[in-house]
Amino acid sequence: MIYNGNNQYILVALLSKKLDNASLKKSIMYSHPTCGYCDLMREELQEQGHDFEEIDVSKFPEYWKEIENLSGGDRITPVLVRSDGTVEIGFRGIGCNYNT
């Protein structure tokens, strides 16, 4: 990951992995209202007709720990956990950093 200084991380390669024993009924998108990449991911998922649940970590900060576990320790959005267990960090490899 490369930090570009504008509260954004650019992933050199899209981080994608499978969760063990994934049995999600629909995808889960972790988002933050100040992240424009979350808006882009949401719009694309809706346009493609994906069934997903969105969790706004500004309203539910307890989910930051889950994001950190999925991203290797970073507080970054968006994070998408697809129903097949695939995890995508950022929208097309770019996301907003909320590390303090």
C-alpha positions in Angstrom: 0.0 0.0 0.0 1.1 3.5 -0.8 -0.2 6.5 1.2 -0.7 9.5 -1.2 -1.0 12.1 1.5 -4.7 12.9 0.8 -6.2 10.6 3.4 -6.1 7.8 0.8 -4.2 4.6 0.4 -3.5 3.3 -3.1 -3.1 -0.5 -3.1 -0.3 -1.7 -5.4 -2.3 -4.8 -6.1 -5.9 -5.4 -5.2 -6.0 -7.2 -1.9 -8.3 -10.1 -2.3 -8.5 -13.2 -0.1 -11.1 -15.8 1.0 -12.5 -15.9 4.4 -12.5 -19.3 6.1 -15.9 -21.0 6.4 -17.6 -18.1 4.6 -21.4 -18.6 4.6 -22.7 -15.1 4.1 -26.1 -14.8 2.5 -25.3 -11.4 1.1 -22.2 -9.3 0.7 -21.2 -6.8 3.5 -19.8 -3.4 2.6 -18.0 -1.4 5.4 -18.2 2.3 4.7 -17.7 5.8 6.1 -19.8 8.8 5.1 -16.7 11.0 4.3 -15.2 8.4 1.9 -16.0 9.1 -1.8 -14.7 5.7 -2.7 -17.5 4.2 -0.6 -20.0 6.1 -2.7 -18.4 4.8 -5.9 -18.4 1.2 -4.7 -22.1 1.5 -3.5 -23.2 2.9 -6.8 -21.4 0.2 -8.8 -22.8 -2.6 -6.6 -26.3 -1.2 -7.0 -26.0 -0.8 -10.7 -24.8 -4.4 -11.0 -27.7 -5.6 -8.8 -25.6 -7.0 -6.0 -27.4 -7.9 -2.8 -25.4 -6.3 0.0 -25.7 -4.9 3.5 -23.8 -1.7 4.3 -22.3 -1.0 7.7 -21.4 2.6 8.4 -18.4 2.5 10.8 -19.0 6.1 11.8 -22.3 4.9 13.4 -21.0 1.5 14.5 -17.3 2.1 15.4 -17.1 -1.4 16.9 -16.7 -2.7 13.3 -13.3 -0.9 12.9 -11.8 -4.0 14.6 -13.3 -6.2 11.8 -11.9 -3.9 9.1 -8.5 -4.0 10.8 -8.6 -7.8 10.8 -9.6 -7.9 7.1 -7.1 -5.3 5.9 -4.0 -6.4 7.8 -4.3 -3.7 10.5 -5.5 -0.6 8.6 -8.6 1.5 9.2 -9.5 1.9 5.5 -12.8 2.0 3.7 -14.5 0.8 1.7 -14.1 -2.9 2.5 -16.3 -5.4 0.7 -16.8 -9.0 2.0 -18.6 -10.8 -0.8 -21.1 -13.6 -0.1 -18.5 -16.1 -1.4 -16.0 -14.9 1.2 -13.8 -12.8 -1.1 -12.6 -9.7 0.5 -11.9 -6.5 -1.4 -10.1 -3.6 0.2 -10.8 -0.2 -1.4 -12.7 0.6 -4.6 -10.6 -0.8 -7.4 -7.7 -0.7 -5.1 -8.1 2.8 -3.7 -9.6 3.7 -0.3 -9.8 6.3 2.5 -7.5 6.0 5.5 -8.8 6.6 9.0 -5.7 5.5 11.0 -5.1 7.9 13.8 
